[in-house]
């Protein structure tokens, strides 16, 4: 799927949990297909934070992720900061800055439900512009429900991987499995 499939607008970079480009769906709702699988929704999701980690993302979605489906994307006028009291980030407005992340294509409705459940009550989904190859695209991302100042320390995947991943990975995998089971989407 190319970015030309959606309506885009050209523009300069002006400005990170998951962002989704609205491209329509292959079905009107999350009804199961004839094969018992949920239909694929034609979307791109903007991943930032721990969901950029293949182990975490694979655990949440319940399957290995094809890295070739991931495309670098930036959220202008935002930055990923440390969520107070947590080891994961929050995407917050920050004029003149940008939050790096990735796009993931072709998620099912079950994938989206798993991502929503994983993000939990600490985040709300809202629209955001993201930039891919100098093209600005309207997407969705998860933002913290509580106000978090942009002056919080920056959050990076590299630092999380080095300092926190070993101690939290097993718990995150178990939580993701429990969420998928509750949603009825376990493989």
N, C-alpha and C positions, 0 to 999 in steps of 0.2 A: 504494500500500500504506500503510495507516495503522498507527500504533503499537498500535492496538487489536487487530491481528491476532495479537499474541503475548501470552504471559502476562507481565504486569507487576505491580509492586507499588508502591504509593504510599509516599513517604517523603521526609524532608528531605534536602537536599544535605548529605552528611556528609564529605565528604572534603576514553601518548598516542601508538603508531604506528598500528596498525589495530585496531579492535574490531569484533567480529561478534556480532550477536544470533542466537541459535539459534532458527530458525523452521521447521525441517524443510527438505526438499529436494524438488525436482520430479522427482528420479530417485534411486534408491538409491546411486548412485556416479557417478564421472565418465565413464561410458560415453557415446559419441557418439550423438546422436539421428539419426533417419532422414535429416536434411538435412546431416549431417556436422558440425553445430555442437554444441558442448558445451551441455548443458542449463543453464538458469538455476536457481540455488540461491536460495531465498527467504531472504536475509540482509540485514543492515545491517552495514556495516563502519565502524568508528570510525577516522577519519583524523586524525592530528596530525602535526606536523613537515612535512617537505618534500612528503609526499603530499597536503597541502592545496593545493599549487601545481598549477594546471591543466596546465601544461606537463609537469611530472614525472609526475603521475597519468596523463595521456593517453599518455605515452610508455610507462609500465609496462603499462598495459592495452591499448595498441595501437589506441586509438580516441579520438575526442573525447568528453569527459565533459559530460553535460547538467547544468549547474549547478543546475537546479531539483530534481535528485535528492539534493542535499546539504542536510543539516539540521544546525544547530548542536547540539553535544553537549559535555558536560563530564565529566571523569573526577575524581570527588571523591577527596580525600586523595591526590592525585598532582600532580606538576608535570613539565613538560618542561624539561629542563636540557641544557646543552651536553655531548655525548658527548666525553669527553677525547680530544684529538688529532684530532677530526673537525669537520666543519661542519654536521653534522646532530644531532638531539636524541636523548635517551633519556628514556623515561617512568619516573619513579621515585616510590616512596611518599613522601608529604609530608603528614603530618597537618594538617588544617585548610586545605589549599590545594586548588586544582583546576586541571586542565589543559584548556584549551579545545581543541575540535577539531570535526570534521564527521562525519556519517554518510553513507555511500554505500549505496544500495539495489540489489538485484537483480544481484548479481555471478554470473558463470558460474564453473564449476569451473576453467576456464582462467584466469579473472581471479584467482582465489584462488591458483592455482599460481604465477602471475606475481608476485603480491604476496609470497608466501612466498619465492620466489627472490630478489626484489629486497631483502628484508630480510636475507637471508643468514644466516651462522653467528653473527653478533654479537647476534642477537635470538632469543628464544623466545616462543612464543605462549602466553598464559595468560588465564584468565577475569578479568573486572573489571566492576564496576558503573559504568555511565555514566548520566548524567541528561539527559533531553530533556523540556523543558516541564514541569519539576517531577515527572517520572516516572522512577523508577530502573529500569534495564533491565540484565539480565545480558548481558555481551558478552565478546569476546575482544580482547586487545591484544598488541602486541609489546613485550616488555621486554628490556632489555640482559642478556646472559648474564653479563657481568662486573659486580661490584658497583660502583655509581656513587652517590656520596653526594648527597643532596638539597641539599647546600650548594654544589654546582656552580653556576655562573652560569646564570640563566634563559635559555632558548632561545626566540626568537620568529620567526615566519615573516616578519614585516616586516624584521627585522634581517638574516635570511638572504637575503631577496630583494634588499635594498639592497647587501649586502656580499659575498655569495658566489654567488648565482645566476648572474650573468653569466660567472663563471669556471668553473663546474662543470656548467652545463646541457648543453652538447654531450656531455660525457663520460657524464652520466647517461642521456641519450637513447640513445647508442650502447650502453651497458651494458644498458639495458632491451630494446633491439632484439635484442641477442645472447642475452639470457635467454629471450625469447619464441621465438627461433629454436631454441634448445637444447630448449625445452619442446615445440616443435612447435605453438605457438599464434600464430605470426606471421600478421597479417592478409593 
